[in-house]
C-alpha cells in the first residue's frame, strides 16, 4: 500500500474557502476503486491548516488518482486560497492495526 500525507495552509481569512474546496473533491474520489482511504483533517490548534491522509492499493491506483480530472481541477480551484505550496509526502506501510 501507498500512503500520502499532504498538508495545506490557508491564507488568513480564506480558511472556509480552502476547506470547502478540499472537501468538494471527496465524492469524486469515493468512486476510485484503488483508493482505500481519503480523509481530510483540520488542525485543532490552527483552523487554516488541513491534512489529507490517503491510502492507495498500489502505485497504479495512485497514478490513476493523480490523473483524474477532479484531481487536476482541485489544485486550480484551491490555488487562490493557499499560503505557499502544499507539503506532500509519500509513505509505505511497515506495521498497522486494522480493527475492521
Secondary structure by P-SEA (a helix, b strand, c coil): cbbbbbbbbbcccaaaaaaaaaacccccccccccccbbbbbbbcccccbbbbbbbbccaaaaaaaaacaaaaaaaaaaccccccbbbbbbbbbcbbbbcc
